[in-house]
């Protein structure tokens, strides 16, 4: 049970962190460097999962993506498949709850890049995308790494929303935090201890790395 | 008057806290060669360079460079910065801190393989006598070296005009005279017009065959060589 949970957690968290990295950077760029209608609303909507109880986030995910959900029913009719009670559902839950952490850190970092460097890049004939990839991103990299570490840690600890959308099926959707809950509930002390230790270790490492990254912020 | 390379005919109103603060109303023509742009601070020198480069847009008017329209409010033309082919040397150089000098210079080179770009960048650095710092990052360079690398970077992108915004303000006095000579020589070699902003009267006197003086957002004096 421990190994299944560990393996599943690693799968879910690495896929989720990769997705968070890509869409987090996209949203960070939009929020930091562009102005458009509804920007405030988008910002608020993306931040919401940070303050909502995870079970509420999970409830909305069911409403949206469940077999009878707004998008989920459409998907189910089309393919006969639903994300509910799958590991992909756990990935979606992890992405939604950890995305705001990534965006907060990487957006702040992108905003502190002196626009003069971007202007210089434009005058050298480079467009927006090339400038973002070759100038803005490298100069904001520490904040981006910090955001990724935080998102990774948050995704690893995700419980409430995962339970709602993916359930708690050992070997299929039971990630480490869910396995701890079950171990305690069924009186399996040793297993709970071991899982808790592993998660604590990873969390301490995450805090250590984010601190190191934010303290050695040298480029501007 | 010599054939003009750049014509600028623009107005722009600036606002501070929603109140009109500074108004720019410029009409000028720049010939080939070296043009010094002077005037007290706050007269609109840097703003003019930014208008030409496309970093800010005028409210109304027209900017033409070598018979190519960069901006024309009447015809809703506003060419984006990368398409303007304007070499800009920023006051604090804006060298990319995460790249070495040679990487900075090769960044703007448009065609060629990676090694061709690198060779061309090294040549540009040699032309400005800073090939010995090619592998250093900007934070390891002196003010004069940064200035030379910034000029090399701007010219390597093969611009149709070079805009230099007080390039020597961060360079010590001894280095200045030498750098001025070099900038003049590089201008002649490149064959493109240079607009050189300074509020140092001695520099302006020395360089100014063509000279434009701004005050309060207007041209108060324009001396263009025959």
Interface residues (C-beta under 8 A of the other chain):
Chain A: X114 X116 X117 X119 X120 X121 X122 X123 X124 X125 X126 X127 X134 X135 X138 X139 X219 X220
Chain B: X53 X54 X55 X80 X81 X82 X83 X84 X85 X86 X87 X88 X90 X92 X94 X95 X96 X97 X98 X107 X108 X110 X153 X154 X157
